[in-house]
Structures are given as C-alpha cells and as structure tokens.
Amino acid sequence: MRGEFAAERHAAEAFSDPVVCVFQPGRVVTLVEDPEGCVWGVAYKLPSGKEQEVKEYLDYREKGGYRTATVTFHPKDPGGQPLPTLLYIGLCDNPNYLGPAPLELIAQQILCAVGPSGRNTEYLFELANALRALVPEACDDHLFSLERLVKSLVKERGV
C-alpha cells in the first residue's frame, strides 16, 4: 500500500557505524514531524499474530532517538480507505541527530562516508530510486536535490 502522511524526510540523522570517522559521520534519512509536511511512503500490513514480534524488532532497530506515533495513512489508490499506521519519528534531542545543514555540507558528508553497510552514496541513490519506483508522483525536494548534488560531486571527483 502506498500513500502519504504528515511529516518530512530529511538527511538529518548520523549514520553511527564504527568504520565511519567519528568526526565525519554519514547521514541517513529520518522522518521529522511537520504538521504541514507530506511524505509519500509504503505501509505494510503485517500477518495476523506477528504484530508484536515485528514491533519488538523495529523498536530495537530504531532505538536511539525515535518515538512512535499512530498516524493516518492515506493510500494513493482512489478506492483505498485511510488507515491507522505505526510510524517512527526522529527526535531532535536524539544524540545521533545532526540537524539541518546546508545541502552542500550534507552532500560532502555522504560522499565521504563508508561503512560495513556500504557507501553512504549508495544508500542515498537507492532510496531516491526506490521512491521514484514506488511512488512516481512523489515530490521530495530535499531528497532529490541532495541526490543531484551528490551525483554531481561523484562525477566531478571521479569517486
């Protein structure tokens, strides 16, 4: 199910990976609350009886600076009914929260960061591609502007 909910996607979270330089962490995207915002995404219906197991896994994975909220998910399909959906929202007092920064600075951080999960550039490019594939009408200026800037830096520096 694809739809939208009131938040914004920002590359504002430090990628805490021991291989990444402590002074130059990578960036991952997190949702930050914004009553005027709109974020397109995918919602998953869990198999009956698996809800608690999945929530425990997600609570562990998303530890360190998130709160959960039940939001109304609006499916993009015209016949789809809005439904309550659990969402993890990044908190600004999270120790990994790097906060807003000029896109140029964020692009530099992403360009240089590499860890066991791979290059931070790959994460960014895969996220942008997935959003385009899943929700072609999505308009995410922050994500797509950052992607263009990082691709330009990759080409310029031959990385």
Secondary structure, 3 states (H helix, E strand, C coil): CEEEECEEEEEEEEECCCCCCCCCCEEEEEEEECCCCCEEEECCCCCCCCHHHHHHHHHHHCCCCEEEEEEEEEECCCCCCCEEEEEEEECCCCCCECCCCCHHHHHHHHHHCEECCEEHHHHHHHHHHHHHHHCCCCCCHHHHHHHHHHHHHHHHHCC
